[in-house]
Amino acid sequence: MTMFTEVKIPLVCTYDSEANAAYIYLQHPVAAGTCEQVVPFDPEHGMFNLDLNAGGRILGLEIVGAREHLPPALLQAILNHDPSQTQSTP
């Protein structure tokens, strides 16, 4: 039985530099009205929110204060990403 498997899965990530907020989508696209509940966590160190659907599945993670909490290389990669270079999955 395999207890640990490492895989690389492309995720959709966005960053709003004006709001200094990043969003990591675990489901994309998220249809309007799909998010039924926002669960905040670790409010002492930042504002982090899990967005959940009606079934309690996590749709994504919002990170407010992203410049302070995410690796600079990740933010730079999001900002430098060229959407025309994204491969679509059949």
C-alpha positions as CSV (number, residue, x, y, z in Angstrom):
1,M,0.0,0.0,0.0
2,T,1.4,3.4,-1.0
3,M,1.2,5.9,1.8
4,F,2.7,8.8,0.0
5,T,2.7,9.8,-3.7
6,E,4.2,13.0,-5.1
7,V,2.5,14.4,-8.1
8,K,2.6,17.7,-9.9
9,I,-0.8,19.0,-10.7
10,P,-1.4,22.3,-12.4
11,L,-3.6,24.7,-10.4
12,V,-5.1,28.0,-11.4
13,C,-3.8,30.8,-9.2
14,T,-4.6,34.5,-9.4
15,Y,-3.2,37.5,-7.7
16,D,-4.7,40.9,-7.2
17,S,-1.8,43.3,-6.5
18,E,-4.1,46.2,-5.6
19,A,-5.8,44.1,-2.9
20,N,-2.6,42.1,-2.1
21,A,-4.7,38.9,-2.3
22,A,-4.0,35.6,-4.0
23,Y,-6.5,32.9,-4.8
24,I,-5.6,29.2,-5.4
25,Y,-8.4,27.4,-7.1
26,L,-8.9,23.7,-6.3
27,Q,-11.9,23.7,-8.7
28,H,-11.8,25.8,-11.7
29,P,-13.9,27.5,-12.9
30,V,-16.0,28.2,-9.9
31,A,-19.5,29.1,-11.0
32,A,-21.2,32.1,-9.5
33,G,-23.1,31.1,-6.4
34,T,-21.2,27.9,-5.9
35,C,-19.4,29.0,-2.7
36,E,-21.8,28.3,0.1
37,Q,-19.5,28.9,3.1
38,V,-16.3,30.8,3.8
39,V,-14.2,29.4,6.6
40,P,-11.5,31.8,8.0
41,F,-8.5,30.3,9.7
42,D,-5.4,31.6,11.5
43,P,-6.8,35.2,11.9
44,E,-3.9,36.1,14.2
45,H,-1.3,35.9,11.4
46,G,-3.3,36.9,8.4
47,M,-6.6,36.5,6.6
48,F,-6.9,33.1,5.1
49,N,-10.2,31.7,3.9
50,L,-11.3,28.3,2.6
51,D,-14.3,28.6,0.2
52,L,-16.6,25.6,0.5
53,N,-19.4,24.4,-1.7
54,A,-22.8,23.1,-0.4
55,G,-21.3,19.6,0.1
56,G,-18.5,20.9,2.2
57,R,-15.8,20.4,-0.5
58,I,-13.0,23.0,-0.7
59,L,-13.3,25.1,-3.9
60,G,-10.2,27.3,-3.2
61,L,-8.1,29.2,-0.8
62,E,-7.9,33.0,-0.5
63,I,-4.8,34.5,1.0
64,V,-5.1,38.2,1.9
65,G,-1.7,39.7,2.6
66,A,-0.2,37.4,-0.1
67,R,3.0,39.3,-0.4
68,E,3.7,38.6,3.3
69,H,2.6,35.0,3.3
70,L,3.4,33.4,-0.1
71,P,6.8,32.6,-1.5
72,P,8.0,35.5,-3.7
73,A,8.7,33.0,-6.5
74,L,5.1,31.9,-6.6
75,L,3.8,35.5,-6.8
76,Q,6.3,36.3,-9.5
77,A,5.2,33.2,-11.5
78,I,1.6,34.2,-11.2
79,L,2.3,37.7,-12.4
80,N,4.6,36.5,-15.2
81,H,2.2,33.8,-16.5
82,D,1.1,34.2,-20.1
83,P,-2.4,32.6,-20.3
84,S,-1.9,32.0,-24.1
85,Q,0.8,29.5,-23.2
86,T,-1.6,27.4,-21.0
87,Q,-2.2,23.9,-22.3
88,S,-5.8,22.8,-22.2
89,T,-6.6,19.3,-21.0
90,P,-8.8,17.1,-23.3
